[in-house]
Amino acid sequence: MAVDFAKLIKQIVTPLVVSPDDVSVKVLSEDDQIVHIQLLVNEQDLGRVIGKGGKIATAIRTIVYAGASKVGKRVHLHIDTY
């Protein structure tokens, strides 16, 4: 059972932002153990995605990590702006 991490992250983040067309999720690298993913959002939406004290970013990572643990992988999620 494979998990589409990019699709999962995009589904979580899109409703949170003002500019959903600017949300971009890229799998930078993937091997048997670690997946590196880059989430790019509009500069004005960065605060919405990170949240106060990083709580929303932590929640997003927790959900993604849970999906990754089911398939025996680890995920590194990098959140940035264009």
C-alpha positions as CSV (number, residue, x, y, z in Angstrom):
1,M,0.0,0.0,0.0
2,A,1.6,3.2,-1.1
3,V,0.8,6.6,0.3
4,D,0.7,9.6,-2.0
5,F,2.3,12.1,0.4
6,A,2.1,15.0,-2.1
7,K,-1.6,14.6,-2.6
8,L,-2.2,14.1,1.2
9,I,-0.4,17.4,2.0
10,K,-2.1,19.3,-0.7
11,Q,-5.5,18.2,0.5
12,I,-4.7,19.3,4.0
13,V,-3.2,22.7,3.1
14,T,-5.4,23.9,0.3
15,P,-8.5,24.7,2.5
16,L,-6.2,26.7,4.9
17,V,-4.9,29.2,2.4
18,V,-6.3,32.3,0.6
19,S,-4.5,31.4,-2.6
20,P,-5.0,27.7,-3.2
21,D,-3.7,27.8,-6.7
22,D,-0.3,28.8,-5.4
23,V,0.1,25.6,-3.3
24,S,2.8,23.4,-4.7
25,V,4.0,20.1,-3.2
26,K,7.1,18.4,-4.6
27,V,8.7,15.2,-3.6
28,L,12.4,16.2,-3.7
29,S,13.8,12.7,-3.0
30,E,12.6,9.3,-1.9
31,D,14.4,6.2,-1.0
32,D,13.5,3.1,1.1
33,Q,13.5,4.9,4.4
34,I,13.2,8.7,3.9
35,V,11.0,11.0,1.8
36,H,11.9,14.7,1.4
37,I,8.9,16.8,0.5
38,Q,8.8,20.6,-0.2
39,L,5.6,22.5,0.4
40,L,5.5,25.9,-1.3
41,V,2.8,28.4,-0.6
42,N,2.2,32.1,-1.3
43,E,4.1,34.4,1.0
44,Q,0.8,35.8,2.4
45,D,-0.3,32.3,3.3
46,L,2.8,31.1,5.1
47,G,1.5,32.3,8.5
48,R,-1.8,30.4,7.9
49,V,0.1,27.1,7.2
50,I,2.6,27.4,10.0
51,G,0.0,28.7,12.6
52,K,0.6,30.4,15.9
53,G,3.6,28.9,17.5
54,G,3.9,26.4,14.7
55,K,0.8,24.4,15.8
56,I,-0.7,23.9,12.3
57,A,2.6,22.9,10.8
58,T,3.1,20.4,13.6
59,A,-0.4,19.0,13.1
60,I,0.3,18.6,9.3
61,R,3.6,16.9,10.0
62,T,1.9,14.6,12.6
63,I,-0.7,13.4,10.0
64,V,1.9,12.9,7.3
65,Y,4.3,11.1,9.8
66,A,1.4,8.8,10.7
67,G,0.8,7.8,7.1
68,A,4.5,7.3,6.6
69,S,4.9,5.1,9.6
70,K,2.2,2.7,8.1
71,V,4.5,2.1,5.2
72,G,7.7,2.0,7.2
73,K,9.1,5.4,6.0
74,R,10.1,8.8,7.5
75,V,9.1,12.1,6.0
76,H,10.9,15.4,6.1
77,L,8.5,18.2,5.3
78,H,10.0,21.6,4.3
79,I,7.6,24.5,4.3
80,D,8.6,27.6,2.3
81,T,7.3,30.4,0.1
82,Y,7.8,31.2,-3.6
